[in-house]
Amino acid sequence: MRALRILIVIAVVLGGLFVAADRIAVNVAESEAAERIKVQEGTADSTAVSIKGFPFLTQAMDQEFDEVEIKLDGIRTSAAGRPVRIEEMTADLFDVRVGEGYSSATAARAAGTARISYADLTAAADDGVTVAYGQNGKVKVTGSVTLPLFGKITRSVVSTVSIVDGDTIRVRADKVPGEGIPGLEGEIRKKTDFDRKLGGLPAGLKLEKVEAGPDGVVITVTGKDVRLAG
């Protein structure tokens, strides 16, 4: 009986050491992976990686991970000469395979969300245009134009936000009150209607849909064969 107790204690100690070693290894791997994640045509203020599943060491030996979560904050790029900033993006990556020497990593599929604040959406719009939350999933866009005989005219319009071609966010006014002023609608739309291509995401991720909320626009992202590094 004493020998059995000793064996149990040894097994518990060894098991604890294995778990500790596994957690240390996964923390080191997460930090290394965060430094290697690359974005396209842009930069990110910070990157965090969380490797799911246990044990980590056996997954590492197979060079394949069931699930990896990544979070990127402050993704910065540009489009049409304007700054475009994604405040944060979180994605779950599945069936992640790493290359020789862990120099590359590719996920079979991915799903997540990205958020753009209204301040950043305003910065991405034309000069003098502001974007704010509207109602019922719409945004309110305000812009001014100057017309002969009428001077400066400012209008706020309710606009729909949509995704085009899997990489572009589109803002379009549902309608613009013309009030019988020739050319007013067209000139206002030149200010309030705009497309902005969102670069800066890891290769393979695409924009699926967008919803406007009180804190900004939330974009659903999906992807196949998503390249994280290499």
Disulfide bonds with the S-S distance in Angstrom:
none
